[in-house]
Structure formats: C-alpha cells, structure tokens
Amino acid sequence: MRSATFAGGVRILSVVGNRPQFVKSAPLSLALRERGVDEVVLHTGQHYDPELSQVFFEELELARPRYHLETGSGTHGEQTGRMLPEIEAAVLEEKPDAVLVFGDTNSTLAGALAAGKLLVPVAHVEAGLRSFDRTMPEELNRMLVDRMSSRLFCPTEVAVENLAAEGIVEGVHLVGDVMYDANLRLAPIARERSDALAGNEVHVEARHPGDLVCLDTFYIGQLKGVGKVWQYTACDAASSFAIAMLSTEHDAVTASRFVRERVVPALKEAGHRLKAVLTDGGPEFLAAFVTTCARLGIQHRRTRPRHPWTNGFVERLQGTILTELWRCAFRRTYYRGVRVMERDLQDYLRFYNFERPHRGYRLKGRTPGMLFIPRLFPHKGRAA
C-alpha cells in the first residue's frame, strides 16, 4: 500500500473474519505499523474454530484483535445482521480515519455497511475483482463494497478496468496482489518451521485407498420448512474418491453415522479397509465420533496444531461440489426437502467419481473410480 494513502498518526479499523483475510492482512498490517499507523483489529468470528482462527494470529504474528465478535455460522443474513451492530459500536468507540476491509465475505460487507452509514471512509483491499456471476453471494458482496468504498486497492489492471466499466474511477489504486506480498513474507518462515519431511510420520499422504480418508462438514443453507442443511463429506486421500451425505443435524452422532453407514461400507464394497481418518477440531468430530473410531479400529488423526491447512483434500472437494452442484442446482430447483437434495448429490458424486477426469499428480487424467475400484477398469487403474 502506498504511504501517501495512510500516513503516520492515522487510525485504521481493520475488519477480518476468515482464513484468507488473516493471511491478506498480515503483510498489510506490518506495513501500516512501519508507517506509524495506529491499527485496531476487529475479528468478526466468521471463522471461529481455534484451528481456523487463533492459529493464524499466532503464526502470522498479527496484532491481537481488540474486538472479537464471535459471530459464528449461520445464513448470510444471520451472519451479516449479527456483525453490523457490533462493528458499528466499535467504529463509534474508536473513531477511525478509515475502515479497512478485505475480499468479498460477509465480514467484508458488514464492515463496509457499518462504516458507510457512519460516514467513515471505507478502504477495500482486492477491489474490482469480478466473476460476473451474480448468483454468487461473493460477487454481490464485491460489487456492493466497491460502491461504498472511497479507497479501492486493486490487485490487477483488469480489476481497475472492471471498476472503470462500472463508472468507478475516483480513489482507485493499482497496488498489486497482497497474497503475493504475503507469500514473500511468509515463505521463509514456512521453510524454517516446516517439519513436513521430519521423521517417518506421514500425516496426509496415502498409498492405497482406505489408508487415510479426510472428513469435513459444511453448511449448505436454510431450507424453508426443514431447517439448516449440512453436508458431511469424505475424500479418500489415495484416490480422491468422494463420499457424502446430507443431514439437518450437525453433531458427533451424525458424523459417526456417516462413517459407520456410508464411508466404511463404500470402502468395504470396493475391497478396502478404512484405516485412518483425518478431521479438524470441530465439535462434530469429538465425543461420540472419537468413540466410534476407536470401536471400529480406525485411527483418528486431527489436523496438526498450528497447521490447519493440512485437510485440503476434502476442503477442495467441498468447494468443487459447492461450485459445480449446489450453486447451479439452487438456480434451477426449489427444494422442498432433503431427500431430493440427497438424490441430486448422489447423482453428482457418480459423475464426479466415475465420469469426470481429474488432473494432478495422483490421477493424471483418470477418474477417482479408476483408482478406488480398479477391477472395474482393468486397463486404466494403474498409474501411467
């Protein structure tokens, strides 16, 4: 960020709430401190698990948040609604010269709305990015925040052009990609602290199906007349084979049932045994879930403390399902119950596992099914 924009003696309220924002704020926060800017950090709590939140403040050496809202999960409206009055109160208390927001999350929108209504200038990092798909909540957040911002920090020339096409030319700065800045700052630290190759323990890698299955859950949304719907997802680390189910319950009992009734039988039918699972520290993977794993003889590994990104297999899978299935399905289908959603999910998984070729060092253009059930593909299951 250019020093002419925020000079020494200025007070900035930085609003963050999820993992990417923690990373983006790290190099910027350092630059602000070096210039004598008084930065006050407000953490909305959009990501609230210690392994999704606290660890980043420790690892990235971020200033401790003066405000922690503990917003938690919920629908877009619920999250944004809970954040607004708390951010407004912080703005009134701190009287900042500007409110700094990052990216395109509900935290970004809430921070911009609260500041804008109090006539406090909004500075938007990653302004001008567009997917041109207004069915995406993030796209609406980007467009609204850019309209409310008086300082727009763009990562690319294309972002600047996007804003100009929308008639936004004042206060626009081409500053480069803050994630690149973060990489420059953090790569040496990561190399110094990395223990990925230390000892003989293999935490994520798996040579055969069933050696390690990565598990996670994500909140799909609120279904009218039904309630909240959650997706339980499993990704076999050796083959990328996907297993998932939907539920209106989000607890350890349901996670246990998912493993016992879906994951274990799928592996057994394919001729494999589930040896280990990898989860984060969410409450759905504690208590009854731990007991179930022990009873079934399954090793339960958890993402390493201070290394929350090691469950990327299943997180990327969930992102793919969200993009390729749910965002498309919700545009064309009005779901009245979970049963129809479950049917569409299983149809998609058949496509994902057996028809959709995957790129990468594991699959090399093959489908997950070719590795997971090689007997069905006798000439294609082996590595090239």
Salt bridges, closest charged atoms under 4 A:
ASP38 OD2 - ARG11 NE 2.85
GLU58 OE1 - ARG306 NH1 3.12
GLU59 OE2 - ARG193 NH1 3.24
GLU59 OE2 - ARG306 NH2 2.74
GLU61 OE1 - ARG185 NH2 3.82
GLU61 OE2 - ARG193 NH2 3.88
GLU94 OE1 - ARG11 NH1 2.85
GLU94 OE1 - ARG66 NH1 3.10
ASP104 OD2 - ARG142 NE 2.90
GLU126 OE1 - LYS24 NZ 2.66
ASP133 OD2 - ARG331 NH1 3.71
GLU138 OE2 - ARG327 NH2 3.15
GLU139 OE1 - ARG142 NH1 2.52
ASP146 OD1 - HIS124 ND1 2.60
ASP146 OD2 - ARG130 NH2 2.92
GLU166 OE2 - ARG130 NE 2.75
ASP195 OD1 - ARG304 NH1 3.23
GLU201 OE2 - HIS203 ND1 3.85
GLU205 OE1 - ARG362 NH2 3.04
ASP211 OD1 - LYS275 NZ 3.36
GLU261 OE1 - ARG257 NH1 3.94
GLU284 OE2 - HIS250 NE2 3.44
GLU315 OE2 - ARG19 NH1 3.31
GLU324 OE2 - ARG356 NH2 2.73
GLU342 OE2 - ARG262 NH1 3.26
ASP344 OD1 - ARG343 NH2 3.20
ASP347 OD1 - ARG350 NH2 2.27
